[in-house]
Amino acid sequence: MTLERELIEIFASTPYQRNREILIGYYGWEDGRQHTLTEIGARFGITRERVRQVCAKLTKRPKDAAISAPVMDRALALVADRMPLSAAQIEAELVRQGLTAVGMTIEGVAAGARLLDRSVCFKTITVQNGKSGRSGATGLNSDTGRSEKSVPSEPVPPSDNRLVVLPNQVDAVTAAVDSAKKEVYFHGLATVRGIERMVSARLGDCGNMELIRQTLLLMDGFCWLDEAAGWFRLSGIHRHGLPKAVDKVLSVANTVTISQLRTALGRNRRLWKEPPPENVLLEFCRQTPEIRVEGNRIVSDPPRDWKKSLTGVEAKLVSILKAHGPVMERGAMEDLCVADGMNRFSFHAFVSWSPVIAQYGHSMYGLLGAEVSRQQVDKLLVKRRASRVNHRVLNSHGWTNDGRVWLSYRLSKAASTYAVITVPAALKKLVQGRFQLITTDGEEIGTLSTKDGRAWGLGAFLRKQDAQIGDQIVLTLDLEKRTAVVTWEERNQISGASE
């Protein structure tokens, strides 16, 4: 016996054929799909209210009356055993097991179970358009899983994005959808394990990787990149992270090897603790329009215009390297960029992490994928060593009459850029820890941190003063009060300063 036949025998044994057909049609026991009161009313030429009355009368049973329904019990047991799983897969399993011949939906099973006063210990969640929501077809209360009405409200047409879960898993589904959207938005791809960790951090130990996996499979645009390792993407979300980086790289290099691409991505430590594996990157590129994969090479097809893909600092860096490169000594490139109006701090930041810049040797940078010979790099290194002047940053140091330490610095290019200075070896053990940075007027401007002969924390102050190479600063440290008074003089104000 099938589920629909069992329900018909229990509830549709009325001698009135029309009422019987109304009930069977409304609950979908003839075609597997629940129909609305309006649909049934139109079919039989009666009002919605009359349809409701007929159905309510036929399904009314004495309170606490036990109804034998072994097929329904088997169907509910199957659902409980299979979830979490998509509703479509559970519905297919109900057909394979011979429990329904008309393809009854999971919502229809829940409706029939409520009529039989069976406990429905599952919920149907619609995972769609980047959101998750409860399907109105189940009509369940959040605590008992039973309906308060003998006749359910208007059924909702089944969605292909339905997921059947335990009632206490609804929040985890919502959190998984939100986490996946955010992760893919910022990185371009994600892993099932990573989403599970994010859900656990948000809700406590989720402990159900299969729930997360089944949720992700139903999200719009879901595509596997490496199913075994759990890497995936959402094709409708592609604004930042990997898609943007790949576009930039191919706009400059047109073609790169997979190892070059992975190395380029790895330069941005803020975005990637470790870039995705090469096989994942290759599959991502295969699934991306206007990209062709040839073995281990990635080719832009058609070629891209770097002026459209790059903006701001990166565009200026590429422009200068194309005009003076393709490889340059870092200091020479910095001078050209600063002369062209680029902020010095921005230059160092983008040279350090931009995927379109590659390092070809010590302090030698150029365009990713450029044809650069070893002889070109060696020639630039020789030129750099010949022209480099060793500037002493720490001028002098000593003690004041009241027992404070003073340190005098003349800023080099590196010191003015990175705001990291050295502490003389004689004072390294004394000058350790944190000091409150203050001006000579007593204004608090930050914290100076010192460790292992190095000190940092002057960046904001130097940027505010628009510090330049050759400017002089003096730090006066009170080791007891943990304060550091900073004074600053521009290069042209320093008496007798050598050029």
SVG drawing of the C-alpha trace seen along z (x, -y; Angstrom):
<svg xmlns="http://www.w3.org/2000/svg" viewBox="-23 -76 103 78">
<polyline fill="none" stroke="black" stroke-width="0.4" points="0.0,0.0 1.2,-3.5 1.0,-6.5 -1.7,-8.3 -3.8,-5.2 -3.6,-4.8 -4.6,-8.4 -7.5,-8.1 -8.8,-5.0 -8.6,-6.7 -10.1,-10.1 -11.9,-9.9 -14.3,-7.0 -17.4,-9.4 -20.2,-8.2 -20.3,-11.7 -18.0,-11.4 -17.6,-15.2 -16.4,-15.7 -14.1,-12.8 -12.5,-14.4 -12.3,-17.8 -10.3,-16.3 -8.0,-14.2 -7.4,-17.1 -6.7,-19.5 -4.1,-17.3 -2.5,-16.1 -3.3,-12.4 -4.1,-12.1 -1.1,-13.8 1.4,-14.4 1.0,-18.2 -1.1,-20.0 -3.5,-22.5 -4.8,-25.8 -8.4,-26.3 -8.9,-28.7 -7.7,-26.1 -10.0,-23.4 -12.9,-25.8 -12.6,-26.8 -12.5,-23.2 -15.7,-22.4 -17.4,-25.8 -17.6,-26.5 -16.0,-29.0 -12.7,-28.7 -14.5,-28.6 -16.7,-25.7 -13.6,-23.8 -12.1,-24.4 -15.3,-23.3 -15.5,-20.0 -11.9,-19.2 -12.2,-20.0 -15.3,-17.8 -13.7,-14.8 -10.4,-15.0 -12.0,-15.6 -11.3,-12.8 -12.1,-12.3 -9.5,-13.6 -6.8,-11.1 -8.1,-8.6 -5.2,-6.4 -5.2,-5.8 -3.2,-2.9 -1.1,-4.2 1.9,-1.9 2.8,-3.4 3.0,-6.9 5.1,-5.6 7.5,-4.1 7.6,-7.3 8.4,-9.4 11.1,-7.0 12.7,-7.2 12.7,-11.0 14.2,-11.0 16.9,-8.6 17.9,-10.5 18.0,-14.1 19.7,-16.5 19.1,-16.1 17.4,-18.0 13.6,-17.5 13.9,-16.4 16.3,-13.5 14.0,-12.4 11.0,-12.6 12.8,-10.4 13.7,-7.9 10.0,-7.7 9.2,-6.7 12.1,-4.2 10.9,-2.6 7.4,-2.3 5.9,-4.5 4.2,-6.8 3.2,-6.2 2.2,-9.8 5.4,-11.4 4.0,-12.9 6.1,-15.9 7.7,-16.2 5.2,-19.0 2.4,-16.5 3.9,-13.9 4.0,-16.5 0.4,-17.5 -0.8,-13.9 1.2,-13.2 -0.5,-16.1 -3.9,-14.8 -3.0,-11.5 -1.8,-13.3 1.8,-12.1 4.7,-14.1 6.5,-15.7 10.1,-16.1 11.5,-17.9 11.3,-21.2 11.6,-22.2 13.9,-25.1 14.1,-27.0 17.7,-27.9 17.3,-30.3 18.8,-33.6 21.4,-33.7 18.8,-33.5 17.2,-30.7 13.6,-30.7 11.1,-28.2 8.7,-26.7 5.2,-27.6 4.0,-24.2 5.1,-22.5 3.0,-24.7 4.9,-23.6 5.1,-25.1 8.7,-25.7 8.2,-23.7 6.1,-20.6 6.2,-20.3 2.4,-20.0 -0.2,-22.2 -2.7,-24.2 -5.3,-23.9 -7.0,-20.8 -6.7,-22.1 -3.3,-23.7 -3.0,-27.1 -2.6,-27.6 0.3,-25.3 3.4,-26.9 4.6,-25.4 7.7,-23.3 11.0,-24.9 14.1,-23.1 16.1,-24.6 14.3,-22.8 16.3,-21.2 14.8,-18.9 16.4,-19.4 15.8,-18.9 14.0,-21.9 17.1,-22.8 19.2,-23.0 17.4,-25.9 19.7,-28.5 22.8,-26.6 21.3,-26.6 20.8,-30.3 24.3,-30.9 25.9,-28.6 24.2,-30.6 25.3,-33.9 28.8,-32.8 29.2,-31.3 28.0,-34.5 30.4,-36.6 33.4,-34.3 32.8,-34.0 32.2,-37.7 35.5,-38.6 37.7,-35.7 35.9,-34.4 35.8,-30.8 35.6,-28.9 35.7,-25.4 33.0,-23.5 35.3,-23.0 35.9,-26.8 32.1,-27.5 31.6,-24.9 34.1,-26.6 32.5,-30.0 29.1,-28.5 30.5,-26.9 32.1,-30.2 28.8,-31.9 26.5,-29.3 28.8,-27.1 29.9,-23.7 27.8,-22.8 29.2,-19.3 27.4,-18.5 29.5,-18.8 26.9,-17.0 24.3,-19.7 26.6,-22.4 27.4,-20.5 23.8,-19.9 22.9,-23.5 25.7,-24.8 24.7,-22.4 21.3,-24.1 22.6,-27.7 22.2,-29.5 25.3,-29.2 27.0,-26.6 29.9,-24.9 32.5,-22.4 36.1,-23.3 37.4,-20.2 34.7,-18.2 37.0,-15.8 38.8,-18.7 35.6,-20.7 36.5,-23.8 33.6,-25.5 32.4,-28.8 29.1,-30.6 29.0,-31.7 26.6,-34.6 29.0,-36.2 32.3,-37.4 33.3,-40.9 36.4,-40.6 39.2,-38.3 40.3,-35.7 38.1,-36.9 39.5,-40.4 43.1,-39.2 42.9,-36.9 41.5,-39.8 44.3,-42.1 47.0,-39.4 45.7,-38.6 45.3,-42.2 49.0,-42.7 50.5,-39.3 47.8,-38.0 49.2,-34.5 50.7,-33.0 51.5,-29.6 49.4,-28.3 52.5,-28.5 52.9,-32.2 49.3,-32.9 49.5,-31.2 52.7,-33.0 51.0,-36.3 48.0,-35.6 50.3,-34.7 51.8,-38.2 48.6,-39.5 48.9,-38.1 45.9,-40.1 43.7,-38.2 45.4,-34.8 47.1,-33.1 47.8,-30.5 46.6,-30.7 44.2,-28.0 45.9,-24.8 46.9,-24.9 44.3,-22.4 41.6,-24.5 42.9,-27.7 42.9,-25.8 39.3,-24.7 38.3,-28.2 39.8,-29.6 38.2,-26.8 34.8,-27.9 35.4,-31.6 34.3,-33.2 36.9,-34.7 39.7,-32.5 41.3,-29.6 43.3,-26.9 46.0,-25.1 47.7,-22.5 49.2,-24.5 48.9,-27.8 46.1,-30.3 45.3,-32.5 43.1,-35.6 40.8,-35.1 40.3,-37.7 43.3,-39.8 42.4,-42.4 43.2,-46.1 45.1,-46.7 43.9,-50.4 40.4,-49.1 41.3,-46.4 43.6,-48.6 43.0,-51.9 44.8,-54.2 48.2,-53.2 48.4,-49.9 47.6,-51.5 50.4,-54.1 52.9,-51.4 52.2,-49.5 52.4,-52.6 55.9,-53.5 57.2,-49.9 56.0,-49.8 57.8,-53.1 61.0,-52.4 61.0,-48.6 59.9,-46.0 62.1,-45.5 63.5,-48.3 65.4,-48.8 62.8,-49.6 64.3,-52.9 64.4,-54.2 60.9,-53.1 59.8,-54.8 61.4,-58.0 59.5,-58.0 56.2,-57.2 56.5,-59.8 57.6,-62.4 54.4,-61.5 52.3,-62.3 52.1,-58.9 52.0,-58.7 55.2,-57.0 53.3,-54.7 50.9,-53.6 53.9,-52.8 55.4,-50.4 52.1,-48.8 51.2,-48.1 54.7,-46.9 54.5,-44.5 51.1,-42.9 49.9,-43.7 49.4,-40.5 50.6,-42.3 54.1,-43.1 56.7,-40.4 60.1,-40.4 63.0,-39.4 65.8,-39.8 66.8,-41.7 65.0,-45.0 64.2,-44.3 60.6,-44.5 58.8,-44.4 55.7,-43.4 54.4,-39.8 55.1,-37.7 57.6,-40.1 60.5,-38.7 63.4,-39.5 66.9,-38.0 69.3,-37.2 71.8,-39.7 69.2,-42.5 68.8,-41.9 72.5,-41.5 73.2,-44.8 70.7,-46.6 72.1,-45.1 75.6,-46.3 74.3,-49.8 72.3,-49.8 75.3,-48.9 77.5,-51.4 75.1,-54.3 73.9,-53.4 75.1,-55.6 75.0,-54.2 73.0,-56.7 73.2,-56.5 69.7,-56.8 70.6,-56.9 72.6,-60.1 73.4,-59.8 72.0,-59.0 72.6,-59.6 71.0,-60.4 69.5,-63.6 70.4,-65.1 67.2,-63.8 67.8,-60.2 65.8,-60.0 67.1,-58.3 67.3,-60.4 67.7,-59.1 68.3,-61.3 67.4,-60.0 67.8,-61.4 65.3,-59.7 66.4,-57.6 64.1,-56.6 63.2,-53.3 62.8,-54.9 60.5,-57.7 58.4,-55.1 58.1,-52.2 58.5,-54.3 60.7,-51.5 63.9,-52.7 66.7,-51.0 67.6,-51.2 71.4,-51.1 72.7,-47.9 73.8,-49.5 70.2,-50.5 68.4,-47.5 67.7,-45.7 66.6,-49.0 64.3,-50.2 61.8,-47.4 58.0,-47.3 55.5,-50.1 55.7,-53.8 53.0,-56.5 54.0,-58.8 53.4,-62.5 54.4,-65.8 56.3,-68.5 52.9,-70.1 51.7,-67.0 49.4,-65.7 49.0,-61.9 49.6,-60.7 50.0,-57.0 52.2,-54.2 55.8,-53.4 56.6,-49.7 60.1,-48.4 61.5,-44.9 64.9,-43.3 66.5,-46.6 63.7,-47.9 61.0,-50.5 57.8,-51.2 54.7,-53.2 55.8,-56.6 53.9,-56.1 50.9,-58.2 53.0,-61.0 55.4,-61.0 52.5,-61.0 50.8,-63.8 54.0,-65.8 54.6,-64.8 58.1,-63.6 60.7,-63.5 64.1,-61.9 66.6,-63.8 64.2,-65.1 65.3,-64.7 63.4,-63.4 64.4,-63.1 62.8,-60.7 63.1,-61.3 62.0,-58.3 61.1,-58.2 61.6,-54.6 59.6,-54.9 56.6,-56.8 56.7,-54.8 56.4,-57.9 58.3,-59.0 58.3,-62.7 58.9,-63.2 60.2,-66.4 60.6,-66.8 62.5,-69.2 62.2,-69.4 65.4,-68.9 65.8,-72.5 65.5,-73.5 68.3,-71.4 71.4,-73.6 74.4,-72.3 72.6,-69.2 74.7,-67.7 73.0,-66.8"/>
</svg>
